[in-house]
Each structure stands twice: as structure tokens, then as C-alpha cells.
Amino acid sequence: MAVILGLLAASAVLLTKVSNAEMCLHLHAEEQHTVQAGNNVSLPCHLQAKKKFTLTDLHILWGKETAQNEYSVIVNFNGSTVNKFRPGVEMSVDDIKNGNASLLLSDVKVNDSGTYLCDVTVIPTNSKAKVLLQVIDKEDACRKNKSSLPSPVLPASSEKLIDEYVPPRYSYGLITAVVFLLIFGLITTGYVLYRKHMEAVDRPRPTMVPVYQGP
């Protein structure tokens, strides 16, 4: 808490020290950033000044909003070194030399979502930019991507073909009944032929009586 109050007090002194007319400072940052949980994300903040300045004149502070207009300091640059107040954050001095004050967050979690403030002071001018970070859970991302997939659309010719041709539906019960009737018919025909044959065999033959023929 003492660190936050000290940094804010220093910023207030810098703001009132010299008139802003001597320096024109612009910050360029994306207003909203969305990322999936577990990934790394860079919150962009680029500074552009119309007057040359040295690093010792530059002070950068990144904070996350905890209440309305209240921010918890994450990292700051005091003109020479980068000081980090939570793990998983990076800000490169080499990038700062090129006007890039972006904040890198590693392995973000859903609770990292919120409003972040990039507060840049180039003595004597101060400028601020806010970035809204939304971190979505992996499962929510999968459901969102699935629901956003377009439904497949068939060409008109394919739809017409489907309407004209309906594949036949075969019933296994009907096929079984036909096969059964065929087998039953064959058995019945065989039985009838067998009965006729047996009746022909069992039928008594006529007795042959010799006929005498005279001389």
C-alpha cells in the first residue's frame, strides 16, 4: 500500500512541476483483448512523444482495477529498472527504449480478467490508457467455437437428388418370412411327391391268370 501511495504521489508531483504545453504525449492501446485461459497475452501500450526524451524522464506504471478508479500496481518502470509486484508479468526495457510499454502476462487465468491501466509519464507530461482483458475458460471456448460453426449447406442439385432418390428400406422380418415360405413350400412338395410314390408301390398288382389255348 505504501508503494502505491508513493508512486501516485510521485506522479502528482511530476504533473504539477511543469506545464503540459512543453510535451505532447500520446498512448496507443487496444481497448479490449480476449484470450483463452492458459495462454500468454500482451496488453499493448505504445507511447509517442513529439519531443525527444531520455529514459530517466520516463516513468511507466501498469495496474489492475480493484474498485472504481482504484488500481493495484502490477509492474512499474522508474526510469532505469523494471519492478514487478506479482509473478508472471514482464515488461522489457529494450522495448521501452523503442516506445513500447506493453505488458506481457503469462499463463493467464479466468480471474485475470478485468480492466488494466497503462500510466505513462514523460516529465512533465502524463497520459493514461485502459485495456479491458477478458479471459475465457477452455471449455467455454470450445462450446463457443462449436456453436459458431456454420451448418453445412448442400448444393441445390444435391438437395434435388436427395428428394428424387429415396433408398429402399428392407425389413429383416419380411425377408425371413419369404425364406420360411419357400422352405415350407419345398418340404410340402417333396412330401406330396413321396406319398404318391409310396402309394404307387403299395398298390396291389393284378393277378396274372394263365389262359389255356387249345390245339
HELIX and SHEET records of a PDB file:
HELIX    1   1 ALA A    2  LYS A   17  1                                  16    
HELIX    2   2 ASN A   20  GLU A   22  5                                   3    
HELIX    3   3 LEU A   55  ASP A   57  5                                   3    
HELIX    4   4 VAL A   93  LYS A   97  1                                   5    
HELIX    5   5 VAL A  110  ASP A  112  5                                   3    
HELIX    6   6 LYS A  138  SER A  148  1                                  11    
HELIX    7   7 ALA A  156  GLU A  164  1                                   9    
HELIX    8   8 TYR A  172  ASP A  202  1                                  31    
SHEET    1   A 2 LEU A  25  HIS A  28  0                                        
SHEET    2   A 2 HIS A  46  ALA A  49 -1                                        
SHEET    1   B 6 GLN A  32  GLN A  36  0                                        
SHEET    2   B 6 THR A 125  ILE A 136  1                                        
SHEET    3   B 6 GLY A 114  VAL A 122 -1                                        
SHEET    4   B 6 LEU A  58  ALA A  67 -1                                        
SHEET    5   B 6 GLU A  70  PHE A  77 -1                                        
SHEET    6   B 6 VAL A  82  LYS A  84 -1                                        
SHEET    1   C 3 VAL A  41  LEU A  43  0                                        
SHEET    2   C 3 LEU A 103  LEU A 105 -1                                        
SHEET    3   C 3 VAL A  89  GLU A  90 -1                                        
END                                                                             
